[in-house]
Amino acid sequence: RGVHRLNRDHDGRVKCVACYMCATACPAHCIDIVAAPAPAAWKDREKYPETFVIDELRCIYCGMCEEACPVDAIELTTLYDLTGLSREQMVFDKEKLLSVFDQTTTAG
């Protein structure tokens, strides 16, 4: 199991519905989510993650977050070359997690 990614739906939006299931299932407590009401144009959900942060240094890569997600929004990829020069670089926010999705779907 490699680095995490947040998946996008068919409209390019973050697929996460901010249900907190991944954060609840995580034994390492490395996922932090702040939910916000979904924009009015998003008729298919009530909320979305305003912020979504994973501390990759704290994570034990067990896959529980991936298993707990009811909408398949979070996934562990096959990117294993995870490096950073500081702790801050290893804390992945929503934008960085979505960029991993973009990188892994265009490469494959």
N, C-alpha and C positions, 0 to 999 in steps of 0.2 A: 504494500500500500504506500502510495506516495502523497504528495501535497494535495490539499483540499481544493475544491472548486465549487462555486455556486453556479448552478445551471440557469440558463435563460429559457423562457417559454417561447412559443412560436412568434410572439410579437416583439421579442427582444427584451422583455422586462425580466427582472429577477423573478425566479420561479417560487421563491420562498414566500410562505404566507404568515410568517412570524408566529408560529404556534408554540415555540419553545421546546418542542419534543427533543430536538437534537441536544440542546443545552441541558435538558433534564436527564437524558440518557448518558451523557458524557461522564465517565468515571474520573477524568482528570480535571474537570471543571474549567476547560480552556476556551469555551464558547460563550460569548457575551452578545446578546441581542437586545436592541431597543426597538420596540414596535411603534408604528405610527398608522393612523387611518389611511387606507388606500385612497389615491386620488379618485374623484367622482367618475372619471372616465373608465376606471377599472371596475366593471360591473361584476366580475367573477370572483372577487375577494373583498373581505372587510378590512384587512390590514396587510402591511408589508414591513420588512425590516428597514427602519430608518438607518440604523447602524447594525452591522453584523461583523464581529471580530473573532478571529481564531488565533490563539497564541500557539504557533507551531512548535515552539520549544517546550511547551508544557504538555502538548498532545502526546499520547502514547500510540496513536495510529491503530486503534482497536477496531474501528469501523462501526461502532455503536451509533454514532450520529447518522451515518448513512442508512443503517437499518431502521432507525427510529423515524426518519422523515416520511410523512405520509404522502408527500407530493414529489419525491425524488429530486429535491432541490439541492442537496449537498451530496458530493461524491468525492471519493478518494481516487486520484488519478495515478498514472504510471510515471509521473515526474518524480524522480528520486534525488536529483542533484539540487538539493535545497541548501543554499548557503546564504550567509549574511554576515556583515561585519559588526553588527550591534543587535541588541535585543529588539530595538524598535523596528529593524528591518525584518524581523521574524514574526512580527505581529501583523497578520494579514487582515485588512479591512475589507469591506464589501467590494470596493472598486478593484482591489488587487485580486480578490477571489473571482470576480467576474472576468478579469483579464486572463486568469488561468483558464477559464472556460473558453474564451476566445482563442487563446493560444493552442489549446489542446484539440479544439474542433477543427481549426483550419489546418493543423499539422497532420491530422489523421485522415 
